[in-house]
């Protein structure tokens, strides 16, 4: 399992393993999609920051149908074989999309805000805008900053 965590990059994030569709996690729990991902840069997700590291990304259809936070990120420790701690949850906004073969985390680079501390330098950050699981024709949009509860 640890060797699988060294797989290829997807938009600045590395896909490690996934489970959805026939033969994946859907057989065990048809209302849930999941995938392991490694975030390689500090990334803004709605109102929360995810530090670089390994995460289990889970989408639960039953929670979505009830209007609850359906997309969840669990931090996975380096020596761990399972999720350690939920670090982020939000209600996603589904949108039709072309099917993808691998977990796709769509990000864009935004200018960081120094809050006027310095004018001589700037920095950039990744902002996660959508998540799409393998074999799915729906992408889950991440709520904009300041709207994580919507």
VENFENGI-V541553 format. One record per residue. N is the residue number from 0. PHI is phi in whole degrees, 0 to 359 (none if undefined). D_CENTER is the distance of its C-alpha to the mean C-alpha in whole Angstrom. Layout:
BEGIN
n:N phi:PHI d_center:D_CENTER
n:N phi:PHI d_center:D_CENTER
END
This chain:
BEGIN
n:0 phi:none d_center:20
n:1 phi:296 d_center:19
n:2 phi:293 d_center:21
n:3 phi:294 d_center:18
n:4 phi:287 d_center:15
n:5 phi:254 d_center:17
n:6 phi:287 d_center:16
n:7 phi:293 d_center:16
n:8 phi:275 d_center:14
n:9 phi:229 d_center:11
n:10 phi:52 d_center:12
n:11 phi:82 d_center:12
n:12 phi:236 d_center:9
n:13 phi:251 d_center:11
n:14 phi:281 d_center:10
n:15 phi:248 d_center:12
n:16 phi:202 d_center:13
n:17 phi:217 d_center:12
n:18 phi:215 d_center:14
n:19 phi:198 d_center:15
n:20 phi:76 d_center:18
n:21 phi:302 d_center:21
n:22 phi:86 d_center:22
n:23 phi:252 d_center:18
n:24 phi:295 d_center:17
n:25 phi:297 d_center:18
n:26 phi:293 d_center:22
n:27 phi:281 d_center:21
n:28 phi:218 d_center:19
n:29 phi:297 d_center:19
n:30 phi:269 d_center:18
n:31 phi:223 d_center:14
n:32 phi:243 d_center:12
n:33 phi:209 d_center:10
n:34 phi:200 d_center:9
n:35 phi:267 d_center:9
n:36 phi:217 d_center:7
n:37 phi:247 d_center:9
n:38 phi:270 d_center:9
n:39 phi:262 d_center:12
n:40 phi:225 d_center:13
n:41 phi:305 d_center:12
n:42 phi:229 d_center:10
n:43 phi:275 d_center:10
n:44 phi:233 d_center:8
n:45 phi:63 d_center:11
n:46 phi:259 d_center:14
n:47 phi:246 d_center:12
n:48 phi:256 d_center:12
n:49 phi:253 d_center:9
n:50 phi:283 d_center:12
n:51 phi:304 d_center:12
n:52 phi:161 d_center:12
n:53 phi:262 d_center:11
n:54 phi:223 d_center:8
n:55 phi:259 d_center:8
n:56 phi:257 d_center:5
n:57 phi:233 d_center:8
n:58 phi:242 d_center:10
n:59 phi:245 d_center:13
n:60 phi:295 d_center:16
n:61 phi:295 d_center:18
n:62 phi:296 d_center:17
n:63 phi:298 d_center:16
n:64 phi:296 d_center:20
n:65 phi:271 d_center:21
n:66 phi:78 d_center:19
n:67 phi:267 d_center:17
n:68 phi:299 d_center:13
n:69 phi:255 d_center:12
n:70 phi:254 d_center:8
n:71 phi:229 d_center:8
n:72 phi:245 d_center:7
n:73 phi:245 d_center:10
n:74 phi:284 d_center:11
n:75 phi:243 d_center:13
n:76 phi:293 d_center:16
n:77 phi:302 d_center:18
n:78 phi:269 d_center:21
n:79 phi:270 d_center:19
n:80 phi:255 d_center:19
n:81 phi:211 d_center:16
n:82 phi:293 d_center:14
n:83 phi:265 d_center:16
n:84 phi:204 d_center:15
n:85 phi:286 d_center:12
n:86 phi:247 d_center:11
n:87 phi:199 d_center:9
n:88 phi:213 d_center:10
n:89 phi:204 d_center:11
n:90 phi:270 d_center:12
n:91 phi:274 d_center:11
n:92 phi:240 d_center:13
n:93 phi:288 d_center:14
n:94 phi:212 d_center:16
n:95 phi:297 d_center:18
n:96 phi:205 d_center:17
n:97 phi:291 d_center:18
n:98 phi:298 d_center:17
n:99 phi:238 d_center:15
n:100 phi:267 d_center:16
n:101 phi:221 d_center:13
n:102 phi:307 d_center:9
n:103 phi:238 d_center:9
n:104 phi:251 d_center:6
n:105 phi:272 d_center:9
n:106 phi:232 d_center:10
n:107 phi:224 d_center:14
n:108 phi:266 d_center:16
n:109 phi:237 d_center:17
n:110 phi:288 d_center:21
n:111 phi:282 d_center:20
n:112 phi:251 d_center:23
n:113 phi:273 d_center:26
n:114 phi:55 d_center:27
n:115 phi:77 d_center:31
n:116 phi:292 d_center:31
n:117 phi:211 d_center:32
n:118 phi:249 d_center:33
n:119 phi:270 d_center:33
n:120 phi:210 d_center:29
n:121 phi:219 d_center:26
n:122 phi:214 d_center:22
n:123 phi:238 d_center:19
n:124 phi:221 d_center:15
n:125 phi:273 d_center:12
n:126 phi:236 d_center:11
n:127 phi:281 d_center:7
n:128 phi:246 d_center:9
n:129 phi:202 d_center:8
n:130 phi:228 d_center:6
n:131 phi:224 d_center:9
n:132 phi:272 d_center:10
n:133 phi:302 d_center:13
n:134 phi:77 d_center:16
n:135 phi:260 d_center:15
n:136 phi:262 d_center:17
n:137 phi:230 d_center:14
n:138 phi:253 d_center:11
n:139 phi:258 d_center:10
n:140 phi:281 d_center:10
n:141 phi:273 d_center:9
n:142 phi:300 d_center:12
n:143 phi:292 d_center:14
n:144 phi:303 d_center:15
n:145 phi:87 d_center:18
n:146 phi:228 d_center:17
n:147 phi:296 d_center:14
n:148 phi:270 d_center:17
n:149 phi:250 d_center:17
END
